[in-house]
């Protein structure tokens, strides 16, 4: 990505060009008896004017501070560190969550929505935790979204057992976020059941999340009453996040879209971008054209 830090500088150039064209140089007259020795044929192009214009243009080009930014450089992705904590328990085998794909399991429908969400979070460092009887980091936290999407494709329901260890899911997500240098850290927890497994309770995990300054968004999916709404609301509210309910895949897409808008990183701005500055090259060209102008002018007067 190429651009200028101060592009408004170029607005000066038309005025400079007009001044160069209208403000003619007046050479001091010199008298010599043999004038024919100094007769020079005037070409159609005034090289001195061109040299002046090019010198002025490249000087302004340099003052505008040309820069390049590599959007794929990790230094330019100072976004949010986010863990997508997904229920992979036995209840996720239920079908019909996506009304357009009724034979698809709830887990597969969730994976489709999550992959679309991941692709929108270009600047963020994202990982996935699955939980069932226990929880594990399914994909390491990474900027490489296509690799992350590919890894999500390989996840299957039941990989972590049949039960629902919500506390363990949050706890493992906190472990994954610990190493991230990001200032803003978020967990998006999705479940369709009640906590009934694991050595870590949701209350214990919530306490640790608050101590670490991690915000948690909770999403209950499926039929209301199949999961502990009060607990999910408590986790979200006390950690600074929000609670959402999605009855079907369409609702879930809307939920992730809202989370996407709520958690847009404010860190990616011109003040934080890692830039390569190129002002030296146009400055050198400006000096060269200025030298050419001086030589052409005084060479003719010699």
Secondary structure, 3 states (H helix, E strand, C coil): CEEECCHHHHHHHHHHHHHHHHCCCCCCCCCCCCHHHHCCCCCCCCHHHHHHHHHHHHHHHHHCCEEEECCCCHHHCCCCEEEEEEECCHHHHCECCCCCCCCCEHHHHHHHHHHHHHHHCCCCEEEEEEECCCEEEEEEEECCHHHHHHHHHCCCCCCCCCCCCHHHHHHHHHHHHHCCCCCCEEEEEEECCCCCCCCCCHHHHHHHHHHHCCEEEEEEECCCCCCCHHHHHHHHHHHCCCEEEECCHHHHHHHHHHHHHHCCCCCCCCCCCCEEECHHHHHHHHHHHHHHHHHHHHHHHC
